[in-house]
Amino acid sequence: VAGVRYDLFDTPDRPFFNEFFLQRFGFANTSTLNGRDLFQPRFGINWKPTDRLQVRGSASLFGGGSPLVFISNSFSNPGPTLGRAQVRRNTDGTFAVAGIAGLTPAQVQAIGAATLNNVSGGTGIPQSLVDAIRTAGTATAPTNAIDPNFQLPSQWRFSGSVDYEANLGFLGDGWNLGVDLIYSKVNNALEFTDLRSVDTGTVLPDGRARFGILPGFTGTNTDILLTNTSFGQSWNAVARFDKRWDAGFFLNGAYTFQDVTDQNPGVSSVAFSNFQNTAFGDNPNLAAQGTSIFQRDNQFRLGAGYDANLFGENNTRIELFYNGRSGQRFSYVFDDQASGNNRSAVFGTTGRNNRGLLYVPNVSSATADPNVIYAPGFDFAGFQNFVQNSELNEFQGQIAPKNIAKTPFVHKLDLSLRQQVPFVFGGKIELLADIENVLNLIDSSLGTIRQVGFPNTAPVVNVSCSNAACDQFVFSNRSGAIFQRPVEATNINGSLWGIRFGVRVAF
């Protein structure tokens, strides 16, 4: 079987035009999906050489599936309709205003005093700040835009399946055995970058680029561009079986192997969140490439039960479901103590301060790595032990890859009971009882899920620079932190099991 699908987008509306964005970057912020298309060829084969053997395969380009909220960001945040400023009181009592260009020192202090002095619940935003945002703030307001050369998300997918009905001798005939293999390769996927952060040409001690703010600007406002990446692929392999006996017993199971890489997983709806909720590697202004947070290395499923009429024509069904899977993937990162305006003093980008993939120094001694020095009081012995006994050990002298760590294996067992009983007018009542996570009901230490919180990053150390040129990293202890695997410090409280009862009536 061969075919083709063709998608053509018609979006005549455009975002509000931002003349300041055009002046900054030489292209408009008004790009949409209008006129963009995707040609998707399809090919499939289904071959059954015997009554017991069937082989299927396909090769296709698939598009779609990406929420249009990514596109709507350009409409909801075009810049001139949203002015933003940040007013702060410095430690010496003076004020700082970020996000508004052209203010004199006297204006900064006057706006700061009006905004932050004698604040009460009924105090509104001072008119001086509102006026400053209206006149100068919109020129530097954060903006979302779509790359004029943006390509619709799509991926190549190749799959193959083999199904065979086997006779396993004393175990009986009618065993349905199968193998599935699916390979996907990204053609175009989504990526988000901040155009207002630019490469300074400086190289940090671990070899990654150092960024700074676009000349002529200050503060943390961003210009987030939705663009593309072609990085990413996945392998999914499944082995499965299914068997039913005449007596009413049944058994089924499957094993799944995954190997998935990506760049930006797109786990948020707002453009800035998609930019900052990802770990970065060599380039602090792009998401790191590597193992996906969605990868579950190994997964086992097993179902067993009994389904028959034990009491006349009334069905009895008892079923157990087991699901065991590898833990969630996560990354080891720095905790970068950002400067006063929340723009990283180390990497030069804005956003969350704990998303830079950790540089793993040579920890054979405290002076073994010329790229790192340790702050007074740093627990080097604890850090050394942590590195040498974790996934980080084999990456000494390198930037740790994305999502190299994973949380503990997860085991879950569910029980389902169904019993029919006669009812009036020839009907039947089905009594239902489901027990979810039976293991945890038996023992509270079983059937638990331990994982690293969103967005799947685990800070290990605080990082700063030894001098303005950042010739060396300075590692210091995180407040209240000890060097251990994040999931080892996770406390799980409360019950993780549940029981549901129900009644279903049928005539």
N, C-alpha and C positions, 0 to 999 in steps of 0.2 A: 504494500500500500504506500503510495506517495501522495503528497499534497503540499499546500502552502497556506499560510495565514498572513494577512497584511493588515497592519494597524496604522491608521492615520489620525492624528489628533487635531481637533479644531477648538482653540481657546481664544476667541477674539478679544476678550478683555485683557488689559495690560496693567501691571502695577503702576502706582503713582510715580511719575518721572522725577528722579533725583538728580538735579543739575550738578550738585557738588560731587556725587559719585562719578558722573561722567568726566568732570574736570580732573578727578583724582586718578582714574584708571584708563580713560580713553575709550570706554564702552559703556553703554547705558545699562541701567538696572531693570529694564523693562522686558527682558527676554521671558518667554513662556514656552509651553509645549506646542504652540500653534505651528502647524505645518510639519512637525517632526513625525517621522514614520519609521516603521520597522517591518522588514521583509523576513518571514520566518519559514524556511523550508522544513518539511517533515518527511520522514521515511520510516516505515515499519515492516516487520516480517513476522509471520506466524507459521511455524512448520511443525507438523505432527507426523513423524515417520512411522510410528506405531500407535496402537491404542493406548499404550502406557506411557509414552514419551511425547512431550510437547516442548518446543523451543521457540522463544519469542525474543525479538530484538528491536531497537529503535534508535534513531539518530535525529535530533531536532534542535532548532534554535527556539528558545522560549523567552518571551517578554512578559511584561505586566507583573502584577503582584505587589508593586511598591505603593504604599499609601500616598495619595495626592497631597497629604498634609505637608510633605517635603516641598512641593511646588507652591503651596499656599503661603509659605513663609515670606516669599517675595511680595505678596500682596499685603500681608498683615504688618510687615516691617520694612517699608520702602525708604525710611530715613526722615524726610522732611516732615512727616506727620507725627514723628515721635522724637521729642527732644529729651535728653537725659543728662543729668549732672550729678556728681558726687561731691559732697561737702564734708570735710573732716577737720577735726580739731587736732593739731599737732601736740606732741608732748610738752612743748614750751608754751602752749596756750594760744599760739597763732593758728590761722586757718589755712586750709588748702582747698581749692576747687578744681576738680578734674572734669573734663568733658566739654568745657566752654573755652574757646580760643579768644585771645585778644583782650582779656581783662587786665587792668592795671593792678599793681600790688594793693593800692588803696581799695579798689573795687572788690578784690578777693577778700580782704579783711572785713569790709562792710557787709558783704553777702554772707560770709561765715558767721559773723556776730548775729545778724538778723535771723539766720537759720537755726543756729545751735544754742544761742544764749536764752535762758529763761523759757525753755520749751515746756509747754503744758498741753494737756489733752485737747484744749480748744484752740491751740495755736495752729494756724494754717501755714501753707508755704508762703514765705514772704514775697511780696510783689517784686522786689529787686531781683530775686532768683528767677521768678517766672519770666520777667522781662529779658534777663540775660539769656535764658534758654531760648526764648522766641527769636531773639536777634542773632545770637551767635551759636547757640547750642544746636540748632537744627543743621547747621553747616557741618558739624562733626558727629551728628547723631548716628548710632549704629544702624547698619543697612544690611539687608539680605538680598542676594541676587542669584540668578541662574547664569552659568557660563553660556555665552552665545554659541559655543560649539558643543553644548551638552548633547549627549547621546542617550536615548531611552535605555533603561536597564534591561539587560538580556543576558542569557547564558546558554552555552552549548551543553546538551545533555545526551549521553550515550548509555543505553541500558540493555541488559540481557538477562533472560530468565530461563531456567530449565526446570520442568516439573516431571516427576516420574512416580508412577504408582508401583510400589515394590512389594514383593512377597518375601518376608523375612523369616521364612521357615516356621519354627515353633512359636514365633511371636505373631504369626498370622499374615494373611494377605491384606491388601488394601491400605498399606502405608503410603501416604502422600508425602513425598519428599521433594524439596525445592531449593533452588539456589538463585539469588538475585544479585546482580552487580550493576551499580549505577555510578557513572563518572560524570561530573559536572565541571565545566570550565567557564569562568566569568568572561563574558564578552565586554560588557560595560556594567559597572556597578556604581553606587553613589559614594562620593567623598565630599568632605566639607573642609574648607581652609579659610584662614583669616587674611584677607588682602592687606589689612592695615599692619600686619606683622611682616617684616621683611628681613631677609638674610643679610647680616652685617659683614659677612666675609670672614668673621672670626671663627676659629675652630676651638671647641672646648677640649679639655684634657682627654676625654674618651673618644674624640674624633667626630662628635656630632656638631652640626651647625648651630651657631648662636644667632638669635634673632633680636630685632629691635623694632621700635615703632616707626611707622612711615614718617620721613622727615616733615617737620612742620606741625606734628600732632603730639598730644600728650594724653595721658589717662588710659582708660581701659576700654573705650568704645571700640567696636569691631566692625568689619565689613566681611560678613561670612558669605563665601561663594559656594554654591552647589555645583559640583563638577563631577568628573568621572575618574574611575580607576579600572584597570583591566586585570588587577591582581585578584586571585582567589580561585580555589578549586576544591572539590570534595570527592572522596571515595566512600561509597557505602556498599558493604557486602553483607548479605543476609543468607543464613542457612536455616531451613525451617522443616518441620514435620507435623503431621496430623494423622491421628488414627482413632477410629470408632469401632467398638466391638458390639456384636449383636446383643449382648447381655445388658447394654446400656452404659458401659464405661467408655470414657473417652480421654484422650491424652494429646496435647499439642504443645509445641514449643518452638523457640527461634533464638538464634544468636545473631547479633548485629555488630559489625565493626565499622567504625567511622574514622576518617582522617580528613579534617576540614581546615582550610586556611582562608583567611579573609583580610581585609584592610579595615574598613569602617563598618561595623555591624548594623549601624542605623537603629539603635535601640530607643531613641527618643523621638519626639515629634517636632521640637523647636530646633532650628538650625544651630544656634549657639550650643545647645545641649548636645547635639550630635557631634559637634566639634570638640567639646571639652570632656565628654564622657567616654573617651577612648585613650588608651595608653599610646604614647609616642616613643619612637626609637631614634634613628639617625636624624630625622627631620622633625623638630618640635612643632611644626605647623601642619603636620599631616599625621593621620593615624598610622600606627605601626603595622607592618605586614607580618603575619604569622598565624599560629594556631588560633582557631576561632573559639570564642566563649561558648558557642553552641555545640562544640564537639563533645560527644560522650564516647570515649574510646571503645568501650565494650558494654554491651547490654544483653541480658539474658531474660527471656520470658518463658514461663512454663504454666500451662493450665491443665488441670486434671479434675475429673468429676464423674458423676453418675446421673443419667437422665433416663428414666423409665417410669412405667405405670405400676406402682407397688400396691395401690389400694384401688382395685377395679380400674376404671377409666380415668383415674385422677393422677396427674403427672407429679412426679417427685424429681427435683433437680438439686443436686449438691455440687458446688464448684469451688475450687481453690485457684487463685491467680497469684503467681509469684512474678515480681519484676525486680531484677537487680541490675544496677547500672553503675558505671564509673562516675566518680565525682565531678563536680563543676570545675572548669578551668579558670585560673586567675593568674595575674601578673604581679611580680615583685617590682616595686617602684620606689623612687625617692619621695620624701616629703620636702618639697622646695619651699622654704620660708620666703614668701613673696615680699617685695619691697612695699613701701607705703601706699602706692597706687595700685597694688595687686597685680602688677605686671612683673613677671619673674625676673629677679635680678641675676639668675643663673642662665636661663634658657631664652629669656626675652619675649616670651609669648604670654598671653593672658588666659584666664580660665582656671580650672581647678589646679591646686598646687601639688597634687599627688598623682600625677599621671606620666611622669617621665620614667621610662624603664630604667631600672637600677643598673648602674655601672658596678660590676663585681670586681673589687680589687684583688690583687694577689694577697692572700691573708696568711702566708707562711710566717710573716712577722709584721709588726706595726710599721716598719719602714721599708717593706719589700716592694711596695708599689709607688713609683714616683708621681703618679697622677692623683694620689689621695694623701691628705694628712688628717689627723684625728684631733678633734677639739679636746681641751682639758676635761678630764672626767669621763671621756668616752669609754664605754664598756667594750674594749677591743676583744678581750677573752670571750665574752658572750657572743659578739659578732662573729669572731673566728669560728667558734663552735657551730653557730647557726649556719654559716656558709658551707663549712666542710661536711655537714650532715643534712644538707638539703639539695634540691635540684640545682642550686646555684654553684655547687662545687666545681662542675665541669666547665663553667663559664668564667672562671677567674681571669681577669685581664680583659674582659669583654663586656659589652652591654647585654644584659640578660634578655633572651628572646621573649616575645609576647606569649603570655599564657602557658608558660612551661610547667606551672604547678597545678595540682588538682586536689580537691578535697576528698575525704574518704568515700569509699564505695557505699552505695545506698541499697538497702534491702527492704522490700515491701511485700507483704503477703495479705491478700484479701480473701474473705470467705463469703459466699453467696448461697442462700437457702431459699427454695421455692417449693410450695406444696399446694396442690389444688384440692379443694373439697367441694362436694355437691352443693348446689344452691337451688332455689325455687325455679319453676318453669324451665327446667333443663339447663339452667345456667351453672356457672362455676365461680367459686371464689378462690383467688390465688393469694396465699399468705406469703409475704416476702420478709426476709431478714438479711441485711448486708452488714458485715463487720469489716470495716476498713482498717488496715494496718494491725492485723492480729498479733504480730510479733511485739508491738509496743504495748498492747493490752496485757500480754503475758509478762513482759519485762520492759520497764521504762527505758532501759539502756539500749534496747533493740529498736529497729525500724525508725531511727532518727536520721535527720538530714542536717549535716553541718556544712556550711558554705560561707564564702566571703561575700560581704554585702555589695550591692550595686555601687559602682560599676565594675566590679570584679578586679579591683586593684588592692594590693596589700602593701602599704608603706613600711619600709624597713628602717631607714635612717633619715634624719634631717640632712639636707645638703645646702651648702653655700659656697662662695668662691673665696679663695685665699687673698685675692687682690682684684683691682678693677679689670685687669686683663683676663682674669680667671685662669691663671696658669695651673692651678691645682684645685681640686674639690676639697672641701672641708666637711667631714662627716661628724655629726654630733648626735647624741641620744635624743630620741623622740620622747616627749613628756609622758612619763608614767609607763613607758613601753619596756617590754622585756623581749629578748630575742628568742622567739619560738614561732612555730608554724601558726598562722592566724587562727586556723580552725581548732587548734589545741586550746585556745583561750576562749572559745565559744561556749557559753552556758546555754543549755536548752531547758526551758522551764515549761511546765504544763503538759497535758496529755496530747498525743499526736494520733490518737485512734478515735474511731467513731462507730456508732451502731445506728442503723436506720431500719425502721419497721414500716411495712406498708400492706395495703389490701387492694387487690384489683378484682373487679367484678366483670364477668363476660357472659353474654347470653347467646 
